[in-house]
Amino acid sequence: MSDSVRLSEDEKSVVIIDQTKLPAETVYLTLSDPSVLYDAIKLLKVRGAPAIGIFAGYSMYVLSLSID
């Protein structure tokens, strides 16, 4: 699971494998914008209950970094 959803090395974004590109390509996306994070779930770029849960947690963390 850590390969398909993880925090970026600087911990300021979430890195996922774009599930819509599989199996033809393995494309990694680095996401930090709120609308892009939302769309990743809506457009099925991240799939599966465990991956979505991990993605949501990491997304909340990343978004909390921008709160003043």
GUDREN-66051 format. One record per residue: residue in one letter; chain; x, y, z of N, C-alpha, C, CB in turn. Coordinates in nm, 3 decimals, padded with zeros to 5 digits. Glycine has a CB too. Example, Ala and Ser with C-alpha at 12.3 -4.5 7.8 and 13.67 -1.06 7.14 Angstrom:
REM residues 2
 keke lumfi   neast  nnorth     nup  caeast canorth    caup   ceast  cnorth     cup  cbeast cbnorth    cbup
    A     A  01.319 -00.569  00.780  01.230 -00.450  00.780  01.320 -00.330  00.780  01.131 -00.447  00.905
    S     A  01.285 -00.225  00.708  01.367 -00.106  00.714  01.290  00.003  00.787  01.408 -00.060  00.572
This chain:
REM residues 68
 keke lumfi   neast  nnorth     nup  caeast canorth    caup   ceast  cnorth     cup  cbeast cbnorth    cbup
    M     A  00.082 -00.120  00.000  00.000  00.000  00.000  00.086  00.126  00.000 -00.094  00.000  00.121
    S     A  00.202  00.121  00.066  00.284  00.241  00.076  00.332  00.291 -00.060  00.403  00.214  00.166
    D     A  00.333  00.203 -00.159  00.377  00.244 -00.292  00.267  00.317 -00.368  00.422  00.122 -00.372
    S     A  00.141  00.285 -00.341  00.032  00.347 -00.416 -00.017  00.478 -00.356 -00.083  00.250 -00.426
    V     A  00.004  00.498 -00.225 -00.034  00.622 -00.157  00.071  00.651 -00.051 -00.178  00.612 -00.093
    R     A  00.131  00.770 -00.059  00.232  00.807  00.041  00.245  00.959  00.047  00.369  00.741  00.008
    L     A  00.308  01.006  00.152  00.343  01.147  00.160  00.467  01.171  00.076  00.366  01.192  00.307
    S     A  00.477  01.289  00.019  00.599  01.326 -00.053  00.714  01.336  00.047  00.581  01.460 -00.131
    E     A  00.835  01.338 -00.004  00.951  01.344  00.085  00.952  01.468  00.173  01.078  01.339  00.005
    D     A  00.903  01.581  00.121  00.898  01.702  00.202  00.771  01.710  00.288  00.905  01.825  00.113
    E     A  00.685  01.609  00.277  00.560  01.596  00.355  00.464  01.712  00.333  00.592  01.586  00.502
    K     A  00.469  01.774  00.213  00.379  01.884  00.183  00.278  01.848  00.076  00.458  02.005  00.139
    S     A  00.279  01.722  00.029  00.183  01.676 -00.071  00.167  01.525 -00.059  00.229  01.716 -00.214
    V     A  00.065  01.475 -00.127  00.037  01.332 -00.129  00.073  01.279 -00.267 -00.113  01.302 -00.094
    V     A  00.142  01.167 -00.270  00.182  01.104 -00.396  00.101  00.976 -00.413  00.336  01.075 -00.399
    I     A  00.037  00.962 -00.530 -00.043  00.843 -00.558 -00.008  00.788 -00.695 -00.195  00.875 -00.549
    I     A -00.040  00.661 -00.715 -00.038  00.604 -00.849 -00.176  00.632 -00.909 -00.005  00.448 -00.848
    D     A -00.179  00.693 -01.025 -00.306  00.723 -01.093 -00.367  00.592 -01.142 -00.284  00.823 -01.213
    Q     A -00.469  00.546 -01.070 -00.533  00.419 -01.100 -00.603  00.417 -01.235 -00.632  00.386 -00.992
    T     A -00.636  00.535 -01.289 -00.703  00.540 -01.419 -00.608  00.507 -01.534 -00.765  00.678 -01.442
    K     A -00.479  00.510 -01.509 -00.380  00.482 -01.613 -00.337  00.335 -01.616 -00.258  00.570 -01.593
    L     A -00.367  00.263 -01.508 -00.328  00.121 -01.500 -00.416  00.037 -01.591 -00.337  00.070 -01.355
    P     A -00.374 -00.073 -01.646 -00.242 -00.134 -01.634 -00.143 -00.089 -01.741 -00.255 -00.282 -01.640
    A     A -00.184 -00.003 -01.832 -00.097  00.037 -01.944  00.024  00.118 -01.898 -00.176  00.117 -02.046
    E     A  00.003  00.207 -01.799  00.109  00.295 -01.752  00.107  00.302 -01.600  00.094  00.435 -01.812
    T     A  00.222  00.331 -01.543  00.230  00.362 -01.400  00.268  00.509 -01.390  00.334  00.269 -01.325
    V     A  00.169  00.591 -01.356  00.187  00.736 -01.349  00.169  00.779 -01.204  00.087  00.810 -01.442
    Y     A  00.270  00.846 -01.149  00.262  00.899 -01.013  00.216  01.044 -01.019  00.399  00.889 -00.941
    L     A  00.122  01.080 -00.933  00.072  01.216 -00.922  00.111  01.272 -00.786 -00.082  01.222 -00.942
    T     A  00.155  01.396 -00.783  00.187  01.465 -00.658  00.082  01.573 -00.638  00.334  01.525 -00.659
    L     A  00.003  01.559 -00.533 -00.116  01.642 -00.514 -00.109  01.719 -00.383 -00.242  01.556 -00.517
    S     A -00.150  01.847 -00.387 -00.157  01.925 -00.264 -00.271  02.027 -00.264 -00.026  01.997 -00.241
    D     A -00.323  02.059 -00.381 -00.433  02.155 -00.393 -00.564  02.091 -00.348 -00.445  02.207 -00.538
    P     A -00.645  02.160 -00.267 -00.768  02.100 -00.216 -00.860  02.043 -00.325 -00.843  02.201 -00.137
    S     A -00.880  02.116 -00.434 -00.970  02.067 -00.538 -00.913  01.946 -00.610 -01.000  02.178 -00.638
    V     A -00.783  01.941 -00.626 -00.718  01.827 -00.692 -00.724  01.704 -00.601 -00.571  01.861 -00.728
    L     A -00.706  01.724 -00.472 -00.717  01.613 -00.377 -00.859  01.555 -00.380 -00.681  01.660 -00.232
    Y     A -00.958  01.643 -00.381 -01.098  01.600 -00.388 -01.124  01.523 -00.518 -01.193  01.722 -00.379
    D     A -01.076  01.577 -00.629 -01.100  01.513 -00.758 -01.031  01.378 -00.771 -01.052  01.604 -00.870
    A     A -00.922  01.357 -00.700 -00.852  01.229 -00.707 -00.943  01.115 -00.663 -00.725  01.232 -00.620
    I     A -01.025  01.138 -00.562 -01.121  01.036 -00.518 -01.241  01.034 -00.613 -01.168  01.063 -00.372
    K     A -01.294  01.150 -00.644 -01.413  01.158 -00.729 -01.390  01.095 -00.867 -01.454  01.304 -00.746
    L     A -01.272  01.115 -00.924 -01.241  01.065 -01.058 -01.173  00.928 -01.056 -01.153  01.164 -01.131
    L     A -01.172  00.864 -00.939 -01.118  00.729 -00.920 -00.969  00.717 -00.950 -01.194  00.631 -01.007
    K     A -00.895  00.825 -00.928 -00.750  00.818 -00.944 -00.689  00.740 -00.827 -00.689  00.959 -00.952
    V     A -00.758  00.739 -00.716 -00.721  00.655 -00.602 -00.842  00.565 -00.575 -00.683  00.741 -00.473
    R     A -00.817  00.434 -00.562 -00.927  00.338 -00.549 -00.900  00.240 -00.436 -00.948  00.262 -00.680
    G     A -01.009  00.185 -00.384 -01.001  00.085 -00.279 -01.013  00.149 -00.142 -00.871  00.006 -00.289
    A     A -01.092  00.086 -00.057 -01.119  00.143  00.076 -00.992  00.173  00.155 -01.207  00.048  00.155
    P     A -00.897  00.080  00.165 -00.777  00.113  00.242 -00.699  00.230  00.182 -00.687 -00.009  00.251
    A     A -00.682  00.231  00.051 -00.607  00.339 -00.014 -00.678  00.473  00.002 -00.587  00.308 -00.162
    I     A -00.810  00.472 -00.011 -00.886  00.597  00.005 -00.873  00.648  00.148 -01.035  00.575 -00.030
    G     A -00.878  00.558  00.246 -00.864  00.598  00.387 -00.728  00.660  00.414 -00.885  00.479  00.478
    I     A -00.623  00.596  00.365 -00.488  00.648  00.384 -00.474  00.781  00.310 -00.383  00.547  00.334
    F     A -00.524  00.787  00.188 -00.519  00.910  00.109 -00.592  01.023  00.181 -00.581  00.887 -00.029
    A     A -00.709  00.996  00.235 -00.786  01.099  00.305 -00.710  01.150  00.427 -00.924  01.044  00.347
    G     A -00.650  01.060  00.502 -00.572  01.102  00.619 -00.453  01.189  00.581 -00.524  00.980  00.696
    Y     A -00.378  01.145  00.481 -00.265  01.224  00.434 -00.311  01.358  00.378 -00.187  01.147  00.328
    S     A -00.425  01.358  00.307 -00.478  01.482  00.251 -00.514  01.581  00.360 -00.602  01.454  00.165
    M     A -00.576  01.533  00.466 -00.611  01.621  00.578 -00.485  01.680  00.641 -00.693  01.544  00.686
    Y     A -00.383  01.598  00.655 -00.256  01.647  00.710 -00.197  01.756  00.619 -00.155  01.531  00.726
    V     A -00.190  01.729  00.489 -00.133  01.824  00.394 -00.212  01.955  00.396 -00.132  01.764  00.252
    L     A -00.344  01.944  00.398 -00.428  02.064  00.400 -00.413  02.142  00.530 -00.574  02.026  00.379
    S     A -00.389  02.072  00.640 -00.371  02.141  00.769 -00.245  02.226  00.772 -00.366  02.039  00.883
    L     A -00.149  02.196  00.688 -00.026  02.275  00.683 -00.049  02.416  00.632  00.077  02.205  00.597
    S     A -00.157  02.436  00.558 -00.185  02.566  00.501 -00.274  02.653  00.588 -00.248  02.550  00.367
    I     A -00.315  02.601  00.703 -00.400  02.679  00.795 -00.310  02.772  00.876 -00.483  02.585  00.890
    D     A -00.347  02.899  00.877 -00.266  02.997  00.953 -00.306  03.002  01.097 -00.278  03.136  00.893
